Each structure stands twice: as C-alpha cells, then as structure tokens.
Amino acid sequence: MNVQVDPDVLTAKDFATDQEVRWCPGCGDYAILKAVQKTLPELGVRPEKTVFVSGIGCAARFPYYMATYGFHTIHGRAPAVATGVKLANPDLDVWVVSGDGDALSIGGNHLLHVLRRNLNLQFLLFNNEVYGLTKGQYSPTSRLGQRTPSTPQGSVDSPVKACVLALGAGARFVARGIDIQAKPLSEVLKAAHRHKGASFVEIIQNCVVFNEDAFTDFTEKAVAADTQVHVVHGEPLIFGKEKNKGIHFNPKTLTLEVGTIGEDGFTEDDILVHDETNPVIAHMLAGMDLPTFPMAMGVIYQNPAPSYEGQVTDQMDAVKAKGKGDLDALLRSGKTWTIN
Amino acid sequence: MNLQAKANRRDEGSQASAVKADKESIVVRFAGDSGDGVQLLGGQFAQATALANNSLATFPDFPAEIRAPTGTTYGVSAFQINFGSRVIRTSGDQPDVLVALNPAALKVNVGDLRRGGVIILDTGSFTARNLTKAGWEMDPRASDALSDFRVIEIDISQHTLEVTKPIGVTQKEALRSKNMWALGLIYWMYARDPESTVVFLNTKFGADSAIAQSNVAALKAGHAYGETVELSGDLTPTHMPAVAFEPGEYRLVSGAEALSWGLLAGCQLAGLEMTFCSYPITPSSPLLHILARLKQFGVTTFQAEDEIAAACSALGASYAGNMGITASSGPGIALKTEAIGLGISTELPLIVVNTQRAGPSTGMPTKTEQSDLFLSVWGRNADAPMPVLAARSPGDCFEVGIEAVRLATKYMTPVTLLSDGYIANAAEPWLIPSMSDYKAFPVTHRSDPDDFHPFVRNDETLARPWVKPGTPGLEHRIGGIEKAYDSGNISYEPENHQKMTDVRAAKIHGIANDIPDQSVELGSEKGKLVVVGWGSTYGPIRRAVSNMRDQGLDVSHVHIRHICPLPSNLGDLLRGYGKVLVAEMNNGQMLTLLKSQYLVDADGLLKVSGQPLTIRETEEAIRTRA
C-alpha cells in the first residue's frame, strides 16, 4: 500500500541540516537538539518562518544544526540581534539559544532587557555551569568552590540562579527542563512557544568534558523522583518516589518547607497548589535548591502581557492610520521661502 | 515715550533709517547663561535672517552640563551667526557683535571679539555676585578690559521686568523673556521684521498665555528701544542686502535634520523600511528624536539598552530584510566595533552614523572634532574593510545619507557615515530637493531557491544575495566564523581564509569604480599648492582658498567625501600639485591615510581644540606654503 506523505506535515528530519554535529560525544546538547527537532514539527511551525539566533559558545552552535534560518552572532548579544529581527519582522518565530556564560555573564544586560521588554520569542538557556568552548573556566552559575583552570583554589563567586534572575527582570514566562528528560522538556518547549511574549527556559545541560555529573544529585534516575518537583498549574506540589512529599508555605516564617504526608501531622491539604500566575510563588519555587528542597521543573511562571513588538506595531499603525508620509511634503514642512 | 506707538511704525522706521552694510558679512554672537534661552534667541534670528534672503551659517556652542549653576563660566551657552549678501560658508572666524546677557558670557566670549567690535551687555546682570562668579577680579566696565571695543550698556533685565509687569508673571518668569528683549533690539539693529518671532511665540505658547504675552511684550519693547532711544550714535540699523540665490524653494536645515531625511530618502529610493536603533549620546541623539516622529513613513526607531545592543539590533533588522541603521558618537562607536565586524563577516547592509565630537574617551561632548577617521577606516579586529563617507555641511548630509544607503545595500556591507557636532547642530539655507530628482536603486531580496548558496557573489559587485527570513526554500545559517567561499559553510581551511580576506577587500576596493572621480572644489588640477579637507572644514577652507586666490596665490581646494575607498584618481590628482596641505580637526588622520596610500609628501594644518577651523588660520597656513 502506498502511504501518501502529506508534504505539508513535517517531521524531525525536515528540521535537521546535513551538517555533521560537532559537540563532544555524550554532550547534553545532542539531547536538546533532538528534543527541539522533534517538538517543532509537532507544533506545526514552518522552517522558513523560524529563526534561531545564538551568541558564542557550545550551545551557540545550535543554529547550524537546524534547517531553519539561523544567525550565529557575537558573545552575549543574541537577544539584541533577535530584538532587531522581531522589530523588522514581528511575524518571524524567533528562538534564542545561549549558554550560561553567554547569557548571564557578558550577555546579562541584554537578557535583562529582552525579558523586561517582553519580545515575543523563546529564550533557551543551556546551563551547564561551566564555560565549555573555551575549555572549562567557571561561569556565573558555577557553584561556590568549583575548581577550574581560572579558579584553581576554587571559585569564590556566588552563583546566580538563572530563573530567579529572569523573574527579577520581569519575565512573564519562566520554565525549567533537563536535557535527558525528553518528554517534560518537549512539554516545556511547547508551552514556551504557545506563550506570546518572552519565554525563558532554563535547560539543565551536562557538559561531559568539563563539568561531568555536575547535576547528578538531582538528574540521576535513582534520586530524580525525590529531588525534582514537576510543577503544574492548578496541581499540588507533590513529589517523591512514593509521591508522599509536598511543598508547604509556612506563613509564620514566609518560607517554603518540605513535608512528608503522614509525618508530624502533615497532610495533603498542607501542600501548596501551584499557581503559575503568582509571582511570589514563582520566586520561591525558582529559588528552591538542594539539599533542602527539590528542583522545580516545568512551567514555574506564566502570566502573559503585551509583547514589545506588538506595542511598537500598534503605535506605528495608529500613526499610519492618519495617513502615509510624503517625503517631499516633509522636506517642505515648517518655514520655507521661494526665490524666483 | 510712547513705545507702543513708535513700535507700530517700526517697520517703516527701521527700514527707512537703515544704512546698507559696508561689509559683505556680519558675525553676531549671542551669549548668556544656559537658562537664558540663547539658543532660542539665535535660532529665531537665524530664521528671520533666512527669510530676508541673506546667506547664513550658524554655530551653536553649548556647555556639556544640562544646567550648570547660574552665572558660572562653564554654564555659558552661545550662538553665533554669520550672515551676508554673498554666499556664506562658515559661521565666521570672529564675531563683530557680542551680545552678553551676563558677566560670565562676557568673560568667556570677549576674547574672540574683533577689535573695534560692538558689545551689548545687560547691566542688570552685572551684580557684584555675578561678577565674582564669572571670575572678574574687577568690573570690566570700570577697567580698560573692554577698551578695544564699543560697549553699549543697557539694563535689559530691568526693561524686561518693567514691560512684563502688567502681565503678572513672577520675576523669575519675567527674566526668562530677556532673551526676547535682546532679540527685539537686534532685529531693529539689522532692520528685521520681528513678526516671524511673534507668530512663533504665540504658536508655541498659545497667544493667550502669560508666557507668550510676556515674551512678545519683551520682544516688541527691545525693538522699540532701538527706535526710540538715542542709540544712533552707537548703532545705526544696518540693512544686509539679499543674496542672489539660485531660484527655488528654500528652508533652514540643520545637519541632524538633513541626515535623518537623507537616510529616509535613501530607504525610499531603495524600497526598504528603516529600522533605526541607537542609544542617547551627545551630539547624536537628535537623529533618534527626529526619526522617532516619522512613523508615518514606516520608520521604526528603537532606543536600545546600550550602544552594543543598538548596533546588534540594527544588524538583526538588516538580517531580517530592513535597512538597519545605528548612530552614535566616538565612545559609542568604539563599543560597536565588534558588531560592525560581524556585519562585515556576514556581509549584511548596516549604516553606522558617527556624529563626531572631541575625544579621546569622554572628551568634550558638546565640542566638535573630526578625529574618528582612524576608527572608521581601521577600527575593527583583523582585516575588516568597510566604506566610509563624510558629509561636509548640514545640507550635504542629505546627499550623503542617500549614498550610504546605496552603497550598503548594493555591496552588502556596513557603511560608516561621518558627521560632526558642528554640522549636526548648525543650520544653513538649503535648496529643497524633490525626490523625483533622484534615481531609485531598488533592492531585490532573493526569492529563487534554485541553486542557492548564501555566499555566491555577483560578478560585478562581489556582493552576496540578500535573503529575507520568511522566504521558503532559502533557509540557511550565517555567522561570524570564517566561511567557505561559495557555500558559506564554516571553514577553517587556510587557503579559503586568504581567499575570503582577498574578496572582502576586493569588494570594498571595487566601490571606487562606482563613485565619482575626486573633483577640485576651487582652483585647478595642477598647481603649486592644494589644500585637502574632509567634513566640516569645507567652509573655512573654501573661503580661505578663495580669499588667497583673490590675492593672486596659486592654491586649490580639494574636499574628500569618499574616504574609503578613496576615489581612483585622487593619487594622480594630488601628485599634480607642488605641495599638499591637509587641514583637519584631528592630529593628522587624513594626512596619515593619504601619505600611506599615495606616498605623497603632505603636511598638515592640524587643529584639535574643540572649535571649528578658522578662515584666518587656514589663510596663514596657505600663505606660508604658497
């Protein structure tokens, strides 16, 4: 039987280029690439309308492997370039791919402003807590004490929490995924794409050469259920292998706590129900860290607001509605005089 | 004194008693505290002068601070205008008349006044406190500090207070109109009709408002004062005859306006929408303000978070198929160099406007200079050539704006357009062009997917195709890493890098076949001496060369617009002169470029003081060499 393939229905293959992928074997970026290539056709997006913009770093090589439009720019500046792309053509579907050094060190300022302005695009931050491409220096997300070529006695830098920073910048969509957890990652990517506005996604990514196993304390299969909480809007924040642990908000201390159902009078009713539109909850969830708390995964915050380029277009349209410009008339506006 | 009745007869009176100016041009400088409205005063006088068909050039000279403490010398703001009955090309070496609205203004500016020149000062502001603040050890009126000049003392402050009292504004508000009183007097002095300013004030503030009324009252009172008070011994109203301008419709235009409109005109001729991205910086900000109000032309403006974001977002806009333009001044351009390099490597159109100011580093933000030539021609990492153009006057910015768009889009390259603080802020009469005067250069974004490779070049221009994202079948990736010659895929291959370096250089070099030969502004193609300039030194060099030629000296003037690539005939042209003198407002940048390109033994008149080149110093430099 001949299976008619609908030329308009695309598959992951249609989003992959013929370029040989050059990331190190075992790099988390492969998994993310696969997830993105699988998710885009499921979203029904068109390659010609899709643009990947990246800065510099291992993560930033991403556009070369996507059969869409792509612009590999300069270190830290991808959000600024992406802003120009969206201003010139708001209809383009723009994804920014950036590593932790690119986005939070040199690019911190541009990240702040692209989120603050709420450009309608997806910002994927591949966080491997190290500078991979330049051979292993510490990054703004590296843990205190991390020994690297530039910090042989251990880093004395306090790291920044990417999702907390994004919320502080005014982001309206903040989510977290893990490179090897393909299904939840795909769900997060879809939600990010659906959200109209700047969608910030932190993807925990393993650098197999310079920071191997930095995240095993919560990504390893044996511990994952007890060290991750998958947040879902409207659902209680329950986690754990037995699904008997929960996040509780203590109104006396104004902090979150972890409780086990059945212990010390802790019941299901004590468990906080996730409200993705609540910025206070979002800040607290984004700030949760091991060993006391599980890592929050999924859509932590989603509270849409008008996009920057949408408002720019509205202002432009309002002016244009009053009449198109006539340059000859403009040159003659104000006071002129004629010599005969 | 019935000032009102006299004022009503003012037109007939001043015109009738006016004598024809005994010189072809007069230079007046207004100066006062930053809060005194000197720029408004000067701008109004310039407009009225233009309407009277005099040729003119202006030079606003403001302090860097927004409002320095009142009465200090660093808070002095000045406006100079040179107007005449012949073609005026400079704002004048030295003022003939200085209107000083406070002691600090006198202190700062008296040194420039021509010997025998006139000082009109506001005695009301010459208090002991103000004199001390201005650094006068002794009241200059009591010493011989002003013995070289004709001093006219008028209590402008008091007169303004008196005439505005019935309107009921506060003393502070009333004194803000003293600039209008001074303007009224100057209008009388030069037989001008104050009506254009009355209309301006009533339109700006609303005819019924107290502010309009006090300003108009002050203006009329100043004018009437000239009429009625026995000043004729000191000042006879002077009538400056009109210039025989080429027929057409004229307006006053500043460099910032002409540049904004020229870039827009270029975009229209190319069939492109403009995305203008910049960051506030003196003296470039006016471009952003002007373009922000032109949305009806489809112009998008974006105030970026910093200079780098401004360049990157402009580049992103060009990547998406618009004409991306960014603008700044020295320190901001320095920040943009990496982004410009990305534009050169990815071969995208981008216009970088540099309104130069005194440097290095923060330098003197409100003072003019032309010291970013090196930065423009060479200031990127590695071998990264790009075209560089320079405007020579406010009106010329229109033409150069169009040319920048033409080159950027035809050759798929970033282009630098050099202006400077003087050009941006100065105004001159401008014969208004029509868009039908210009040949369109429509841009085609490629849409044919067959046999497409992003870096296959046009045989003639060596430019690669411009593809708009959104176009089906042409999906491709570009970036700043070295790429293979035709395919554009990343390549580290040694021979390829040499080939790409050579073709990038050849592309820019080839532009020399697409620009006019270097012409001679004044003089001949061979001779004893040529003065070479670029940018805003056009006016003083032209006037100086003209004056010296009138005295029989063999000197010519060549003024360069295309700095990179230089016109193909320029080397031969320079070799036709016995001596080459480069006059510029930097420490020898064009001088160095010409010497290195043509091995010509040139020398320089190099002025790096934050002030425009003067006619006199150019004449002196010519005399010692011709």
Interface residues (C-beta under 8 A of the other chain):
Chain A: T17 Q19 R46 P47 E48 K49 V51 F52 V53 P63 Y64 M66 A67 T68 Y69 G70 F71 H72 T73 I74 R77 A80 V81 A82 T83 G84 V85 K86 L87 A88 N89 D91 L92 N109 H110 L112 H113 V312 Q315 M316 V319 K320 K322 G323 K324 G325 L327 D328 L330 L331 R332 G334 K335 T336 W337 T338 I339 N340
Chain B: Q47 A50 L51 N53 S196 F245 E246 P247 G248 E249 Y250 R251 L252 W261 L264 A265 Q268 E273 T275 C277 L294 K295 Q296 F297 G298 T300 F302 A304 E305 D306 I308 A309 C312 S313 A314 L315 G316 A317 S318 Y319 A320 G321 N322 G324 E338 A339 L342 T346 I432 P433 S434 M435 K468 P469 G470 T471 P472 G473 L474 E475 H476 R477 I478 G479 G480 I481 N489 I490
